[in-house]
């Protein structure tokens, strides 16, 4: 029996009594929820994208039957039909020329865009958004499914959100009303002033006419 096969069998035996996940996602569950303290606030626009960083850790070396030929470990992500959360790129460890690479943690990013479903009209409950499967030449890791539970809120009504996200024109309306009222008051004052001036002029003319008639008689 080759040394690599012996190491592999030993790892499999040890794993039977080892409770640590072979591939550990950190965190292994996350709720993108704009009603909680997960980078969201009820006052924020739901159209804003929100990005979360995840780390991945391996429990054991990546040992293949033939270590010299493409001994890699690949995390493959599959997203649900919900367009608000897309699957990240594959995460890869290549142990072909570096057996110690398993000790290096990897990272990936998930980006949640709350309004991404509005164009397609998708409706969903937001559960079980991303699944993960391991592909590897190592029997210990191949076809392993790490625990990874990602949840987003149920799809919202896009029309209501779009209305809420529109600019608040209330101050403009108030300013317009105030300007109109001021204009009307100014117009009334100008009219009353003109009327008073006309009245004074007529009064003066009548007085002069009466005075002229008085002198004639």
SULQUIKA-V675223 format. One line per field, one symbol per residue. ss: DSSP state (a for helix, b for strand, c for the rest). phi: phi as a letter, one per 20 degrees, with the letter a starting at -180 (. if undefined). psi: psi as a letter, one per 30 degrees, with the letter a starting at -180 (. if undefined). A space follows every 50 residues. Layout:
# SULQUIKA-V675223
ss: ???
phi: ???
psi: ???
This chain:
# SULQUIKA-V675223
ss: ccaaaaaaaaaaaaaaccccccbbbbccbbbbccccccccccccccccbb bbbbbbbbcccccccccccccbbbbbbbbcccccbcccccbbbbccccaa aaaccbbbbbbbbccccccccccccccccbbbbbbbccccccccccccbb bbcccccaaaaaaaaccccaaaaaaaaaaaaaaaaaaaaaaaaaaaaaaa aaaaaaaaaaaaaaaac
phi: .fffffffffffffffddefffcdecfebbdfcfdcedmcbfefffeffc dceddcceebfeddgcfecledcceddcefffffcefffgdcddegdbfe fffefdcbcddddgdfeffemfcbenelfcdccedafeffdgmfdffbcd ccfggdffffffffeffeeggfffffffffffffffffffffffffffff ffffffffffffffffe
psi: kleeeeeeeeeeeeffgjfkkejkkjlfkkjjjgfahiglkfflkffkkk kkkklkkkflljklejffjiilkkjkkklafjffjlkllkkkkjgefifg fffkllllkkkkjfgffeefgkklfglieklkkkklfkfefkgkjlkjjk klllkljeeeeeeeflkjgeeeeeeeeeeeeeeeeeeeeeeeeeeeeeee eeeeeeeeeeeeeefe.
